[in-house]
Amino acid sequence: MQWVECKVRLPINGQRVWYYGPHFGVWRGKFVIDKSEDGKSMARKFGVPTDLFVCDEALGVVDSDDAPHWMPYEDGSERPTKPEVK
């Protein structure tokens, strides 16, 4: 698998992924897009991103600004090495 830049393409809502951020490394989780129908979610209220990576290895949530790279997670796949960033 290859790393994908979030600027190029985001994962599908609910997709299990590996994600990478330069400040915290590589983690496994799920990509979630806040699609609250009333438009009153905390994210929308405070104007922060609604595209989030939710970690399933530890307690944590980051947005695509902090985790600019991702790749699909396949059951049993080993933790990938960080992407080569130009």
C-alpha positions as a Markdown table, in Angstrom:
| # | Residue | x | y | z |
|---|---|---|---|---|
| 1 | Met | 0.0 | 0.0 | 0.0 |
| 2 | Gln | 1.0 | 3.6 | -0.6 |
| 3 | Trp | 0.5 | 6.6 | 1.6 |
| 4 | Val | -2.1 | 9.1 | 0.3 |
| 5 | Glu | -2.0 | 12.8 | 1.0 |
| 6 | Cys | -5.2 | 14.2 | 2.5 |
| 7 | Lys | -4.9 | 17.2 | 0.2 |
| 8 | Val | -5.2 | 14.8 | -2.7 |
| 9 | Arg | -7.9 | 12.4 | -1.4 |
| 10 | Leu | -9.6 | 11.8 | 1.9 |
| 11 | Pro | -10.6 | 8.3 | 3.1 |
| 12 | Ile | -14.3 | 7.2 | 2.9 |
| 13 | Asn | -16.3 | 8.0 | 6.0 |
| 14 | Gly | -16.0 | 5.1 | 8.4 |
| 15 | Gln | -13.0 | 3.6 | 6.6 |
| 16 | Arg | -10.3 | 1.9 | 8.8 |
| 17 | Val | -6.9 | 3.4 | 8.1 |
| 18 | Trp | -3.3 | 3.9 | 9.1 |
| 19 | Tyr | -2.7 | 7.6 | 9.5 |
| 20 | Tyr | 0.5 | 9.6 | 10.0 |
| 21 | Gly | 1.4 | 13.0 | 11.6 |
| 22 | Pro | 4.9 | 14.3 | 11.9 |
| 23 | His | 4.4 | 15.1 | 15.6 |
| 24 | Phe | 3.0 | 11.7 | 16.7 |
| 25 | Gly | 3.9 | 9.1 | 14.1 |
| 26 | Val | 1.9 | 6.2 | 12.6 |
| 27 | Trp | -1.4 | 5.1 | 14.2 |
| 28 | Arg | -4.4 | 2.9 | 13.3 |
| 29 | Gly | -7.9 | 4.2 | 13.5 |
| 30 | Lys | -11.1 | 5.1 | 11.6 |
| 31 | Phe | -11.8 | 8.2 | 9.5 |
| 32 | Val | -14.9 | 10.0 | 10.4 |
| 33 | Ile | -16.7 | 12.9 | 8.8 |
| 34 | Asp | -19.1 | 14.9 | 11.1 |
| 35 | Lys | -22.3 | 15.0 | 9.2 |
| 36 | Ser | -24.6 | 16.2 | 11.9 |
| 37 | Glu | -27.9 | 17.1 | 10.4 |
| 38 | Asp | -28.6 | 20.1 | 12.6 |
| 39 | Gly | -25.3 | 21.7 | 11.8 |
| 40 | Lys | -24.8 | 22.4 | 15.5 |
| 41 | Ser | -21.9 | 20.0 | 16.3 |
| 42 | Met | -19.1 | 21.3 | 18.4 |
| 43 | Ala | -16.7 | 21.2 | 15.4 |
| 44 | Arg | -19.1 | 23.3 | 13.2 |
| 45 | Lys | -19.9 | 25.7 | 16.1 |
| 46 | Phe | -16.2 | 26.5 | 16.6 |
| 47 | Gly | -15.2 | 26.4 | 13.0 |
| 48 | Val | -12.7 | 23.5 | 13.3 |
| 49 | Pro | -12.3 | 20.7 | 10.7 |
| 50 | Thr | -15.0 | 18.0 | 10.6 |
| 51 | Asp | -12.8 | 15.3 | 9.0 |
| 52 | Leu | -11.2 | 13.4 | 11.9 |
| 53 | Phe | -9.0 | 10.3 | 12.4 |
| 54 | Val | -10.2 | 8.5 | 15.6 |
| 55 | Cys | -7.5 | 6.3 | 17.0 |
| 56 | Asp | -8.4 | 2.7 | 18.0 |
| 57 | Glu | -5.0 | 1.9 | 19.6 |
| 58 | Ala | -5.2 | 4.7 | 22.2 |
| 59 | Leu | -7.4 | 7.6 | 23.3 |
| 60 | Gly | -7.0 | 10.2 | 20.6 |
| 61 | Val | -8.5 | 12.2 | 17.7 |
| 62 | Val | -6.8 | 14.3 | 15.1 |
| 63 | Asp | -7.9 | 16.1 | 12.0 |
| 64 | Ser | -6.4 | 15.9 | 8.5 |
| 65 | Asp | -4.4 | 19.0 | 9.1 |
| 66 | Asp | -2.4 | 17.2 | 11.9 |
| 67 | Ala | -2.4 | 13.9 | 10.1 |
| 68 | Pro | -1.7 | 14.8 | 6.4 |
| 69 | His | -1.1 | 11.1 | 5.2 |
| 70 | Trp | -3.2 | 7.9 | 5.4 |
| 71 | Met | -3.5 | 4.5 | 3.8 |
| 72 | Pro | -6.2 | 1.8 | 4.0 |
| 73 | Tyr | -5.9 | -0.6 | 6.9 |
| 74 | Glu | -6.3 | -4.3 | 6.1 |
| 75 | Asp | -6.9 | -6.8 | 9.0 |
| 76 | Gly | -3.6 | -8.1 | 10.2 |
| 77 | Ser | -1.5 | -5.7 | 8.3 |
| 78 | Glu | 1.7 | -4.6 | 10.0 |
| 79 | Arg | 2.3 | -1.0 | 11.1 |
| 80 | Pro | 3.8 | 0.8 | 8.0 |
| 81 | Thr | 6.8 | 3.0 | 8.1 |
| 82 | Lys | 6.2 | 6.7 | 8.0 |
| 83 | Pro | 5.9 | 8.2 | 4.5 |
| 84 | Glu | 8.8 | 9.9 | 2.8 |
| 85 | Val | 7.8 | 13.6 | 2.9 |
| 86 | Lys | 9.3 | 15.9 | 0.3 |
